[in-house]
């Protein structure tokens, strides 16, 4: 039971470790110290749902709807392009008084944006439903496969809460508009690169 759980944890953690759209948003929100708990809970809970569906056999649904990945890819690409453009526009304007003071958009807007980064990103489905689901088949159905899934779910909670609350350690660096401008440009580049990757 312990070995499958550890493998699940390591697998899940390694898949979400790279800075992607969702992680960049959590990092940015963590720097502002606004709605961090609820955003991290949303991201981790969403991953938990997807991971559970993965090791329970989501591949059956994709087999029934083969065009689903294409629709998701285009929807995700459009969202990432628009959000990337917003970050470039923010960097160009350079108005970061609210961010420096630790103010952000409202809770609902933050959660809706976080949900979009999660559910409109085809890579999330590839990682959670595809890869984790496939690796889980190395274990027989029952307690061992469940332990693997629990380990993978736990990794999401550890990662997102660690990223969200750990971001405050960087707060001293982000006390200037220049630092926020650089961050937004980097995030914009990441968003557009991911958007192009999705439709290529």
MDTraj code that builds the backbone (N, CA, C; nanometers):
import mdtraj as md
import numpy as np

residues = "UNK UNK UNK UNK UNK UNK UNK UNK UNK UNK UNK UNK UNK UNK UNK UNK UNK UNK UNK UNK UNK UNK UNK UNK UNK UNK UNK UNK UNK UNK UNK UNK UNK UNK UNK UNK UNK UNK UNK UNK UNK UNK UNK UNK UNK UNK UNK UNK UNK UNK UNK UNK UNK UNK UNK UNK UNK UNK UNK UNK UNK UNK UNK UNK UNK UNK UNK UNK UNK UNK UNK UNK UNK UNK UNK UNK UNK UNK UNK UNK UNK UNK UNK UNK UNK UNK UNK UNK UNK UNK UNK UNK UNK UNK UNK UNK UNK UNK UNK UNK UNK UNK UNK UNK UNK UNK UNK UNK UNK UNK UNK UNK UNK UNK UNK UNK UNK UNK UNK UNK UNK UNK UNK UNK UNK UNK UNK UNK UNK UNK UNK UNK UNK UNK UNK UNK UNK UNK UNK UNK UNK UNK UNK UNK UNK UNK UNK UNK UNK UNK UNK UNK UNK UNK UNK UNK UNK UNK UNK UNK UNK UNK UNK UNK UNK UNK UNK UNK UNK UNK UNK UNK UNK UNK UNK UNK UNK UNK UNK UNK UNK UNK UNK UNK UNK UNK UNK UNK UNK UNK UNK UNK UNK UNK UNK UNK UNK UNK UNK UNK".split()
xyz = np.array([
    [0.0827, -0.1212, 0.0000],
    [0.0000, 0.0000, 0.0000],
    [0.0862, 0.1263, 0.0000],
    [0.1970, 0.1237, 0.0749],
    [0.2817, 0.2424, 0.0841],
    [0.3530, 0.2688, -0.0482],
    [0.4042, 0.1633, -0.1113],
    [0.4774, 0.1814, -0.2368],
    [0.3907, 0.2405, -0.3474],
    [0.2693, 0.1876, -0.3731],
    [0.1852, 0.2499, -0.4752],
    [0.1526, 0.3958, -0.4431],
    [0.1309, 0.4267, -0.3152],
    [0.0988, 0.5638, -0.2757],
    [0.2173, 0.6566, -0.3031],
    [0.3377, 0.6104, -0.2729],
    [0.4577, 0.6911, -0.2972],
    [0.4808, 0.7114, -0.4470],
    [0.4582, 0.6071, -0.5250],
    [0.4723, 0.6186, -0.6702],
    [0.3686, 0.7163, -0.7250],
    [0.2460, 0.7064, -0.6736],
    [0.1409, 0.7984, -0.7158],
    [0.1748, 0.9425, -0.6813],
    [0.2278, 0.9635, -0.5613],
    [0.2659, 1.0982, -0.5181],
    [0.3763, 1.1540, -0.6076],
    [0.4803, 1.0737, -0.6314],
    [0.5929, 1.1173, -0.7135],
    [0.5488, 1.1444, -0.8571],
    [0.4621, 1.0604, -0.9091],
    [0.4135, 1.0782, -1.0456],
    [0.3328, 1.2069, -1.0578],
    [0.2373, 1.2251, -0.9672],
    [0.1540, 1.3444, -0.9719],
    [0.2344, 1.4714, -0.9530],
    [0.3266, 1.4696, -0.8584],
    [0.4071, 1.5884, -0.8289],
    [0.4945, 1.6264, -0.9478],
    [0.5543, 1.5269, -1.0120],
    [0.6433, 1.5543, -1.1243],
    [0.5672, 1.6104, -1.2438],
    [0.4431, 1.5683, -1.2613],
    [0.3648, 1.6142, -1.3758],
    [0.3184, 1.7592, -1.3611],
    [0.2964, 1.8062, -1.2380],
    [0.2482, 1.9425, -1.2198],
    [0.3586, 2.0381, -1.1779],
    [0.4830, 1.9876, -1.1715],
    [0.5934, 2.0699, -1.1230],
    [0.6297, 2.1825, -1.2184],
    [0.6212, 2.1569, -1.3484],
    [0.6593, 2.2587, -1.4465],
    [0.5657, 2.3788, -1.4371],
    [0.6238, 2.4983, -1.4551],
    [0.5431, 2.6204, -1.4494],
    [0.4599, 2.6312, -1.5755],
    [0.3314, 2.6094, -1.5616],
    [0.2385, 2.6227, -1.6718],
    [0.1397, 2.7338, -1.6429],
    [0.0323, 2.7367, -1.7195],
    [-0.0659, 2.8435, -1.7057],
    [-0.1281, 2.8460, -1.5669],
    [-0.1720, 2.7315, -1.5212],
    [-0.2377, 2.7215, -1.3910],
    [-0.1424, 2.7590, -1.2779],
    [-0.0203, 2.7068, -1.2844],
    [0.0774, 2.7342, -1.1795],
    [0.1178, 2.8810, -1.1762],
    [0.1308, 2.9415, -1.2943],
    [0.1674, 3.0827, -1.3012],
    [0.0596, 3.1697, -1.2371],
    [-0.0662, 3.1318, -1.2577],
    [-0.1765, 3.2079, -1.1994],
    [-0.1773, 3.1943, -1.0472],
    [-0.1548, 3.0739, -0.9982],
    [-0.1494, 3.0510, -0.8533],
    [-0.0332, 3.1290, -0.7927],
    [0.0812, 3.1281, -0.8610],
    [0.1977, 3.2034, -0.8130],
    [0.1674, 3.3522, -0.8054],
    [0.1054, 3.4048, -0.9094],
    [0.0730, 3.5479, -0.9134],
    [-0.0240, 3.5845, -0.8015],
    [-0.1227, 3.4993, -0.7800],
    [-0.2203, 3.5247, -0.6742],
    [-0.1550, 3.5135, -0.5366],
    [-0.0634, 3.4176, -0.5232],
    [0.0073, 3.4011, -0.3971],
    [0.0920, 3.5220, -0.3632],
    [0.1495, 3.5851, -0.4643],
    [0.2304, 3.7052, -0.4419],
    [0.1456, 3.8191, -0.3876],
    [0.0178, 3.8227, -0.4291],
    [-0.0726, 3.9275, -0.3809],
    [-0.1390, 3.8897, -0.2486],
    [-0.1234, 3.7620, -0.2078],
    [-0.1828, 3.7117, -0.0837],
    [-0.3340, 3.7332, -0.0789],
    [-0.3989, 3.7104, -0.1910],
    [-0.5433, 3.7285, -0.1998],
    [-0.6100, 3.5987, -0.2432],
    [-0.7019, 3.5503, -0.1628],
    [-0.7824, 3.4316, -0.1939],
    [-0.6950, 3.3096, -0.2235],
    [-0.5804, 3.3014, -0.1605],
    [-0.4856, 3.1925, -0.1867],
    [-0.5450, 3.0577, -0.1468],
    [-0.6056, 3.0520, -0.0290],
    [-0.6600, 2.9240, 0.0188],
    [-0.7648, 2.8704, -0.0780],
    [-0.8602, 2.9562, -0.1168],
    [-0.9702, 2.9103, -0.2009],
    [-0.9228, 2.8728, -0.3407],
    [-0.8274, 2.9474, -0.3937],
    [-0.7740, 2.9148, -0.5262],
    [-0.6976, 2.7832, -0.5219],
    [-0.6136, 2.7649, -0.4217],
    [-0.5379, 2.6394, -0.4089],
    [-0.6324, 2.5206, -0.3889],
    [-0.7364, 2.5423, -0.3091],
    [-0.8347, 2.4359, -0.2869],
    [-0.9055, 2.4003, -0.4168],
    [-0.9413, 2.5022, -0.4949],
    [-1.0072, 2.4788, -0.6235],
    [-0.9181, 2.3969, -0.7167],
    [-0.7916, 2.4379, -0.7302],
    [-0.6997, 2.3689, -0.8204],
    [-0.6737, 2.2258, -0.7752],
    [-0.6494, 2.2078, -0.6465],
    [-0.6202, 2.0742, -0.5947],
    [-0.7431, 1.9842, -0.6033],
    [-0.8601, 2.0377, -0.5706],
    [-0.9832, 1.9577, -0.5767],
    [-1.0153, 1.9193, -0.7208],
    [-0.9912, 2.0130, -0.8145],
    [-1.0148, 1.9827, -0.9560],
    [-0.9223, 1.8716, -1.0023],
    [-0.7957, 1.8799, -0.9627],
    [-0.7008, 1.7729, -0.9952],
    [-0.7453, 1.6404, -0.9345],
    [-0.7965, 1.6470, -0.8118],
    [-0.8414, 1.5249, -0.7447],
    [-0.9525, 1.4573, -0.8244],
    [-1.0451, 1.5374, -0.8756],
    [-1.1550, 1.4829, -0.9566],
    [-1.1007, 1.4179, -1.0836],
    [-1.0097, 1.4884, -1.1505],
    [-0.9552, 1.4385, -1.2766],
    [-0.8681, 1.3146, -1.2554],
    [-0.7873, 1.3167, -1.1505],
    [-0.7016, 1.2007, -1.1209],
    [-0.7873, 1.0785, -1.0890],
    [-0.8923, 1.1009, -1.0098],
    [-0.9821, 0.9903, -0.9753],
    [-1.0475, 0.9333, -1.1001],
    [-1.0916, 1.0223, -1.1892],
    [-1.1516, 0.9769, -1.3150],
    [-1.0486, 0.9022, -1.3988],
    [-0.9217, 0.9473, -1.3899],
    [-0.8158, 0.8834, -1.4680],
    [-0.7927, 0.7398, -1.4281],
    [-0.7773, 0.7162, -1.2978],
    [-0.7485, 0.5776, -1.2596],
    [-0.8738, 0.4920, -1.2519],
    [-0.9905, 0.5559, -1.2695],
    [-1.1142, 0.4776, -1.2781],
    [-1.1505, 0.4427, -1.4230],
    [-1.0770, 0.5051, -1.5199],
    [-1.0982, 0.4676, -1.6600],
    [-1.1654, 0.5711, -1.7466],
    [-1.1132, 0.6946, -1.7503],
    [-1.1715, 0.7996, -1.8338],
    [-1.1520, 0.7729, -1.9831],
    [-1.0546, 0.6889, -2.0152],
    [-1.0255, 0.6598, -2.1560],
    [-1.1480, 0.6102, -2.2313],
    [-1.2412, 0.5505, -2.1607],
    [-1.3634, 0.5000, -2.2238],
    [-1.4431, 0.6152, -2.2839],
    [-1.4489, 0.7291, -2.2121],
    [-1.5244, 0.8459, -2.2611],
    [-1.4591, 0.9027, -2.3859],
    [-1.3257, 0.9139, -2.3840],
    [-1.2543, 0.9675, -2.5002],
    [-1.2756, 0.8775, -2.6218],
    [-1.2811, 0.7475, -2.5982],
    [-1.3040, 0.6535, -2.7080],
    [-1.4416, 0.6767, -2.7703],
    [-1.5388, 0.7162, -2.6880],
    [-1.6739, 0.7417, -2.7376],
    [-1.6837, 0.8756, -2.8092],
    [-1.5991, 0.9726, -2.7701],
    [-1.6012, 1.1070, -2.8301],
    [-1.4606, 1.1433, -2.8765],
    [-1.4160, 1.0896, -2.9898],
    [-1.2784, 1.1092, -3.0364],
    [-1.2426, 1.2545, -3.0687],
    [-1.3412, 1.3391, -3.0969],
    [-1.3137, 1.4795, -3.1287],
    [-1.3003, 1.5670, -3.0046],
    [-1.3267, 1.5115, -2.8881],
    [-1.3220, 1.5884, -2.7640],
    [-1.1860, 1.6539, -2.7402],
    [-1.0734, 1.5840, -2.7593],
    [-0.9430, 1.6488, -2.7376],
    [-0.9194, 1.7692, -2.8280],
    [-0.9695, 1.7641, -2.9527],
    [-0.9505, 1.8752, -3.0460],
    [-1.0297, 1.9970, -3.0012],
    [-1.1548, 1.9752, -2.9615],
    [-1.2392, 2.0857, -2.9134],
    [-1.1772, 2.1492, -2.7901],
    [-1.1291, 2.0659, -2.7000],
    [-1.0667, 2.1165, -2.5772],
    [-0.9392, 2.1947, -2.6089],
    [-0.8618, 2.1475, -2.7056],
    [-0.7365, 2.2141, -2.7414],
    [-0.7625, 2.3546, -2.7941],
    [-0.8601, 2.3695, -2.8816],
    [-0.8909, 2.5018, -2.9371],
    [-0.9507, 2.5940, -2.8320],
    [-1.0381, 2.5404, -2.7488],
    [-1.0951, 2.6224, -2.6412],
    [-0.9874, 2.6708, -2.5454],
    [-0.8965, 2.5804, -2.5092],
    [-0.7874, 2.6168, -2.4194],
    [-0.6926, 2.7166, -2.4822],
    [-0.6639, 2.6997, -2.6118],
    [-0.5719, 2.7899, -2.6815],
    [-0.6282, 2.9316, -2.6867],
    [-0.7564, 2.9437, -2.7153],
    [-0.8199, 3.0765, -2.7209],
    [-0.8136, 3.1442, -2.5847],
    [-0.8449, 3.0697, -2.4795],
    [-0.8399, 3.1265, -2.3445],
    [-0.6982, 3.1711, -2.3088],
    [-0.5985, 3.0871, -2.3357],
    [-0.4597, 3.1193, -2.3039],
    [-0.4112, 3.2401, -2.3827],
    [-0.4530, 3.2508, -2.5081],
    [-0.4118, 3.3655, -2.5904],
    [-0.4683, 3.4953, -2.5343],
    [-0.5972, 3.4928, -2.4981],
    [-0.6609, 3.6126, -2.4431],
    [-0.5970, 3.6522, -2.3099],
    [-0.5749, 3.5542, -2.2223],
    [-0.5143, 3.5860, -2.0925],
    [-0.3714, 3.6364, -2.1099],
    [-0.2973, 3.5770, -2.2035],
    [-0.1618, 3.6231, -2.2317],
    [-0.1620, 3.7675, -2.2804],
    [-0.2585, 3.7999, -2.3671],
    [-0.2705, 3.9373, -2.4167],
    [-0.3013, 4.0334, -2.3020],
    [-0.3830, 3.9900, -2.2081],
    [-0.4146, 4.0734, -2.0911],
    [-0.2905, 4.1012, -2.0084],
    [-0.2032, 4.0027, -1.9951],
    [-0.0812, 4.0213, -1.9184],
    [0.0159, 4.1156, -1.9905],
    [0.0249, 4.1028, -2.1228],
    [0.1088, 4.1948, -2.1994],
    [0.0557, 4.3378, -2.1891],
    [-0.0768, 4.3514, -2.1949],
    [-0.1379, 4.4835, -2.1839],
    [-0.1107, 4.5439, -2.0461],
    [-0.1198, 4.4614, -1.9418],
    [-0.0926, 4.5089, -1.8063],
    [0.0528, 4.5531, -1.7934],
    [0.1441, 4.4771, -1.8539],
    [0.2862, 4.5130, -1.8490],
    [0.3116, 4.6440, -1.9227],
    [0.2424, 4.6635, -2.0326],
    [0.2585, 4.7862, -2.1119],
    [0.2072, 4.9082, -2.0352],
    [0.0926, 4.8918, -1.9678],
    [0.0365, 5.0031, -1.8906],
    [0.1190, 5.0321, -1.7659],
    [0.1671, 4.9259, -1.7007],
    [0.2537, 4.9427, -1.5842],
    [0.1850, 4.9955, -1.4599],
    [0.0529, 4.9803, -1.4511],
    [-0.0212, 5.0282, -1.3333],
    [-0.0324, 4.9143, -1.2321],
    [0.0615, 4.9092, -1.1366],
    [0.0678, 4.7975, -1.0432],
    [0.0480, 4.8385, -0.8978],
    [-0.0156, 4.9505, -0.8770],
    [-0.0361, 4.9970, -0.7393],
    [-0.1163, 4.8950, -0.6584],
    [-0.2206, 4.8386, -0.7195],
    [-0.3050, 4.7417, -0.6490],
    [-0.2271, 4.6155, -0.6145],
    [-0.1451, 4.5659, -0.7092],
    [-0.0692, 4.4438, -0.6847],
    [0.0330, 4.4651, -0.5742],
    [0.0996, 4.5800, -0.5754],
    [0.2006, 4.6081, -0.4739],
    [0.1364, 4.6174, -0.3360],
    [0.0119, 4.6676, -0.3331],
    [-0.0606, 4.6778, -0.2065],
    [-0.1290, 4.5465, -0.1695],
    [-0.1192, 4.4464, -0.2568],
    [-0.1772, 4.3153, -0.2279],
    [-0.3245, 4.3057, -0.2574],
    [-0.3723, 4.3809, -0.3569],
    [-0.5135, 4.3763, -0.3936],
    [-0.5274, 4.3087, -0.5295],
    [-0.6341, 4.2296, -0.5448],
    [-0.6572, 4.1611, -0.6713],
    [-0.8043, 4.1692, -0.7067],
    [-0.8402, 4.1004, -0.8130],
    [-0.9815, 4.0927, -0.8503],
    [-1.0579, 4.0199, -0.7396],
    [-1.1905, 4.0227, -0.7457],
    [-1.2731, 3.9606, -0.6430],
    [-1.2579, 3.8097, -0.6383],
    [-1.3142, 3.7505, -0.5341],
    [-1.3044, 3.6062, -0.5142],
    [-1.3661, 3.5293, -0.6307],
    [-1.4846, 3.5703, -0.6750],
    [-1.5524, 3.4983, -0.7833],
    [-1.4707, 3.5023, -0.9110],
    [-1.4190, 3.6198, -0.9449],
    [-1.3371, 3.6337, -1.0656],
    [-1.2123, 3.5471, -1.0557],
    [-1.1505, 3.5466, -0.9393],
    [-1.0300, 3.4661, -0.9178],
    [-1.0592, 3.3175, -0.9357],
    [-1.1691, 3.2706, -0.8782],
    [-1.2031, 3.1290, -0.8876],
    [-1.2446, 3.0891, -1.0288],
    [-1.3176, 3.1763, -1.0968],
    [-1.3580, 3.1466, -1.2349],
    [-1.2349, 3.1376, -1.3244],
    [-1.1416, 3.2300, -1.3050],
    [-1.0182, 3.2272, -1.3839],
    [-0.9374, 3.1021, -1.3525],
    [-0.9270, 3.0681, -1.2242],
    [-0.8556, 2.9471, -1.1848],
    [-0.9202, 2.8221, -1.2430],
    [-1.0526, 2.8192, -1.2428],
    [-1.1246, 2.7045, -1.2998],
    [-1.1007, 2.6940, -1.4496],
    [-1.0970, 2.8089, -1.5169],
    [-1.0713, 2.8086, -1.6617],
    [-0.9322, 2.7543, -1.6914],
    [-0.8322, 2.7971, -1.6125],
    [-0.6966, 2.7470, -1.6320],
    [-0.6900, 2.5961, -1.6126],
    [-0.7744, 2.5443, -1.5259],
    [-0.7735, 2.4010, -1.4975],
    [-0.8510, 2.3227, -1.6025],
    [-0.9765, 2.3589, -1.6226],
    [-1.0662, 2.2770, -1.7027],
    [-1.0585, 2.3023, -1.8529],
    [-0.9963, 2.4156, -1.8933],
    [-0.9814, 2.4425, -2.0370],
    [-0.8422, 2.4081, -2.0879],
    [-0.7614, 2.3466, -2.0043],
    [-0.6252, 2.3116, -2.0414],
    [-0.6162, 2.1626, -2.0755],
    [-0.6050, 2.1302, -2.2043],
    [-0.5986, 1.9883, -2.2433],
    [-0.4813, 1.9136, -2.1806],
    [-0.3720, 1.9856, -2.1483],
    [-0.2574, 1.9188, -2.0869],
    [-0.2928, 1.8611, -1.9497],
    [-0.3856, 1.9275, -1.8808],
    [-0.4295, 1.8761, -1.7513],
    [-0.4949, 1.7398, -1.7694],
    [-0.5743, 1.7279, -1.8764],
    [-0.6412, 1.6003, -1.9025],
    [-0.5403, 1.4936, -1.9457],
    [-0.4418, 1.5368, -2.0247],
    [-0.3394, 1.4419, -2.0685],
    [-0.2629, 1.3870, -1.9485],
    [-0.2272, 1.4784, -1.8558],
    [-0.1505, 1.4360, -1.7382],
    [-0.2334, 1.3524, -1.6422],
    [-0.3508, 1.4050, -1.6051],
    [-0.4296, 1.3382, -1.5009],
    [-0.5066, 1.2170, -1.5526],
    [-0.5742, 1.2362, -1.6659],
    [-0.6562, 1.1272, -1.7181],
    [-0.5740, 1.0272, -1.7992],
    [-0.4807, 1.0814, -1.8782],
    [-0.4032, 0.9948, -1.9653],
    [-0.2879, 0.9262, -1.8951],
    [-0.1880, 1.0060, -1.8543],
    [-0.0658, 0.9477, -1.7986],
    [-0.0883, 0.8803, -1.6639],
    [-0.1505, 0.9539, -1.5711],
    [-0.1743, 0.8946, -1.4393],
    [-0.2683, 0.7748, -1.4513],
    [-0.3696, 0.7886, -1.5371],
    [-0.4615, 0.6770, -1.5587],
    [-0.3906, 0.5549, -1.6138],
    [-0.2974, 0.5785, -1.7087],
    [-0.2240, 0.4670, -1.7688],
    [-0.1302, 0.4013, -1.6678],
    [-0.0593, 0.4837, -1.5904],
    [0.0356, 0.4292, -1.4927],
    [-0.0376, 0.3517, -1.3830],
    [-0.1591, 0.3969, -1.3516],
    [-0.2345, 0.3291, -1.2457],
    [-0.2681, 0.1852, -1.2820],
    [-0.2703, 0.1556, -1.4128],
    [-0.3027, 0.0188, -1.4551],
    [-0.1908, -0.0794, -1.4229],
    [-0.0744, -0.0276, -1.3792],
    [0.0335, -0.1162, -1.3356],
    [-0.0028, -0.1874, -1.2060],
    [-0.1047, -0.1357, -1.1386],
    [-0.1480, -0.1935, -1.0113],
    [-0.2848, -0.2572, -1.0290],
    [-0.3071, -0.3690, -0.9651],
    [-0.4373, -0.4358, -0.9763],
    [-0.5486, -0.3503, -0.9175],
    [-0.6665, -0.3599, -0.9795],
    [-0.7816, -0.2842, -0.9298],
    [-0.8079, -0.3212, -0.7849],
    [-0.8395, -0.2209, -0.7059],
    [-0.8629, -0.2456, -0.5646],
    [-0.7786, -0.1547, -0.4786],
    [-0.7288, -0.2061, -0.3685],
    [-0.6589, -0.1232, -0.2701],
    [-0.5299, -0.0627, -0.3236],
    [-0.4531, -0.1379, -0.4034],
    [-0.3256, -0.0857, -0.4523],
    [-0.3468, 0.0291, -0.5516],
    [-0.4398, 0.0118, -0.6436],
    [-0.4660, 0.1189, -0.7395],
    [-0.5249, 0.2406, -0.6693],
    [-0.6076, 0.2168, -0.5697],
    [-0.6638, 0.3272, -0.4919],
    [-0.5539, 0.4016, -0.4180],
    [-0.4591, 0.3282, -0.3616],
    [-0.3465, 0.3904, -0.2912],
    [-0.2653, 0.4771, -0.3865],
    [-0.2446, 0.4282, -0.5085],
    [-0.1737, 0.5060, -0.6102],
    [-0.2482, 0.6364, -0.6375],
    [-0.3807, 0.6268, -0.6542],
    [-0.4614, 0.7452, -0.6811],
    [-0.4599, 0.8439, -0.5652],
    [-0.4665, 0.7923, -0.4433],
    [-0.4629, 0.8793, -0.3249],
    [-0.3296, 0.9527, -0.3181],
    [-0.2204, 0.8829, -0.3484],
    [-0.0888, 0.9464, -0.3488],
    [-0.0812, 1.0579, -0.4514],
    [-0.1371, 1.0341, -0.5713],
    [-0.1356, 1.1356, -0.6766],
    [-0.2207, 1.2562, -0.6373],
    [-0.3354, 1.2309, -0.5760],
    [-0.4230, 1.3396, -0.5308],
    [-0.3534, 1.4224, -0.4231],
    [-0.2891, 1.3538, -0.3298],
    [-0.2191, 1.4223, -0.2214],
    [-0.1090, 1.5138, -0.2757],
    [-0.0428, 1.4705, -0.3826],
    [0.0643, 1.5515, -0.4411],
    [0.0112, 1.6852, -0.4923],
    [-0.1104, 1.6855, -0.5460],
    [-0.1699, 1.8099, -0.5946],
    [-0.1955, 1.9071, -0.4808],
    [-0.2472, 1.8569, -0.3706],
    [-0.2736, 1.9437, -0.2554],
    [-0.1426, 2.0009, -0.2006],
    [-0.0411, 1.9155, -0.1892],
    [0.0888, 1.9615, -0.1380],
    [0.1490, 2.0660, -0.2315],
    [0.1421, 2.0400, -0.3621],
    [0.2032, 2.1307, -0.4581],
    [0.1341, 2.2670, -0.4617],
    [0.0026, 2.2672, -0.4780],
    [-0.0670, 2.3949, -0.4944],
    [-0.0642, 2.4800, -0.3679],
    [-0.0834, 2.4185, -0.2533],
    [-0.0771, 2.4963, -0.1297],
    [0.0664, 2.5414, -0.1014],
    [0.1631, 2.4583, -0.1375],
    [0.3029, 2.4984, -0.1213],
    [0.3380, 2.6149, -0.2113],
    [0.2897, 2.6106, -0.3376],
    [0.3162, 2.7187, -0.4329],
    [0.2444, 2.8467, -0.3925],
    [0.1159, 2.8335, -0.3571],
    [0.0365, 2.9513, -0.3227],
    [0.0882, 3.0247, -0.2002],
    [0.1167, 2.9504, -0.0953],
    [0.1629, 3.0138, 0.0287],
    [0.3144, 3.0371, 0.0286],
    [0.3871, 2.9588, -0.0502],
    [0.5310, 2.9796, -0.0594],
    [0.5667, 3.1036, -0.1400],
    [0.4731, 3.1472, -0.2252],
    [0.4980, 3.2655, -0.3087],
    [0.5255, 3.3898, -0.2246],
    [0.4701, 3.3938, -0.1037],
    [0.4891, 3.5127, -0.0193],
    [0.6349, 3.5348, 0.0177],
    [0.7179, 3.4313, 0.0051],
    [0.8601, 3.4479, 0.0314],
    [0.9253, 3.5392, -0.0717],
    [0.8596, 3.5511, -0.1884],
    [0.9116, 3.6381, -0.2943],
    [0.8551, 3.7792, -0.2879],
    [0.7665, 3.8040, -0.1922],
    [0.7002, 3.9344, -0.1821],
    [0.7973, 4.0525, -0.1788],
    [0.9079, 4.0460, -0.1034],
    [0.9998, 4.1619, -0.1020],
    [1.0507, 4.2007, -0.2412],
    [1.0644, 4.1010, -0.3292],
    [1.1128, 4.1289, -0.4647],
    [1.0067, 4.2038, -0.5451],
    [0.8792, 4.1750, -0.5155],
    [0.7708, 4.2324, -0.5942],
    [0.7095, 4.3553, -0.5277],
    [0.7955, 4.4407, -0.4768],
    [0.7502, 4.5676, -0.4202],
    [0.7726, 4.6820, -0.5176],
    [0.7995, 4.6497, -0.6440],
    [0.8179, 4.7524, -0.7457],
    [0.7370, 4.7164, -0.8692],
    [0.6962, 4.8191, -0.9437],
    [0.6195, 4.7976, -1.0663],
    [0.7038, 4.7227, -1.1702],
    [0.8345, 4.7457, -1.1693],
    [0.9237, 4.6803, -1.2663],
    [0.9207, 4.5284, -1.2495],
    [0.9232, 4.4804, -1.1263],
    [0.9200, 4.3366, -1.1014],
    [0.7888, 4.2757, -1.1500],
    [0.6783, 4.3445, -1.1244],
    [0.5486, 4.2955, -1.1695],
    [0.5397, 4.2973, -1.3219],
    [0.5992, 4.4000, -1.3840],
    [0.5978, 4.4079, -1.5305],
    [0.6737, 4.2897, -1.5906],
    [0.7897, 4.2587, -1.5335],
    [0.8682, 4.1444, -1.5818],
    [0.7897, 4.0148, -1.5657],
    [0.7260, 3.9973, -1.4492],
    [0.6473, 3.8760, -1.4246],
    [0.5346, 3.8628, -1.5259],
    [0.4650, 3.9731, -1.5537],
    [0.3537, 3.9674, -1.6487],
    [0.4009, 3.9367, -1.7906],
    [0.5149, 3.9908, -1.8288],
    [0.5694, 3.9604, -1.9610],
    [0.6046, 3.8117, -1.9703],
    [0.6685, 3.7590, -1.8660],
    [0.7041, 3.6165, -1.8643],
    [0.5777, 3.5304, -1.8718],
    [0.4757, 3.5662, -1.7914],
    [0.3503, 3.4909, -1.7932],
    [0.2846, 3.4998, -1.9307],
    [0.2859, 3.6183, -1.9909],
    [0.2289, 3.6352, -2.1241],
    [0.2969, 3.5468, -2.2265],
    [0.4299, 3.5407, -2.2214],
    [0.5050, 3.4559, -2.3137],
    [0.4695, 3.3092, -2.2928],
    [0.4613, 3.2678, -2.1651],
    [0.4250, 3.1290, -2.1340],
    [0.2861, 3.0958, -2.1875],
    [0.1901, 3.1874, -2.1669],
    [0.0534, 3.1637, -2.2126],
    [0.0480, 3.1478, -2.3641],
    [0.1141, 3.2371, -2.4366],
    [0.1103, 3.2306, -2.5833],
    [0.1856, 3.1080, -2.6360],
    [0.2944, 3.0729, -2.5700],
    [0.3689, 2.9533, -2.6118],
    [0.2824, 2.8284, -2.5934],
    [0.2118, 2.8217, -2.4792],
    [0.1228, 2.7075, -2.4557],
    [0.0072, 2.7051, -2.5540],
    [-0.0458, 2.8244, -2.5877],
    [-0.1566, 2.8328, -2.6836],
    [-0.1124, 2.7804, -2.8195],
    [0.0064, 2.8228, -2.8640],
    [0.0586, 2.7761, -2.9933],
    [0.0848, 2.6266, -2.9907],
    [0.1339, 2.5789, -2.8787],
    [0.1627, 2.4360, -2.8661],
    [0.0343, 2.3528, -2.8760],
    [-0.0741, 2.4064, -2.8200],
    [-0.2007, 2.3329, -2.8197],
    [-0.2570, 2.3145, -2.9608],
    [-0.2406, 2.4176, -3.0454],
    [-0.3016, 2.4109, -3.1790],
    [-0.2035, 2.3671, -3.2859],
    [-0.0774, 2.3439, -3.2486],
    [0.0210, 2.3001, -3.3480],
    [0.0123, 2.1495, -3.3714],
])
top = md.Topology()
chain = top.add_chain()
for i, resn in enumerate(residues, 1):
    res = top.add_residue(resn, chain, resSeq=i)
    for name in ("N", "CA", "C"):
        top.add_atom(name, md.element.get_by_symbol(name[0]), res)
traj = md.Trajectory(xyz[None], top)
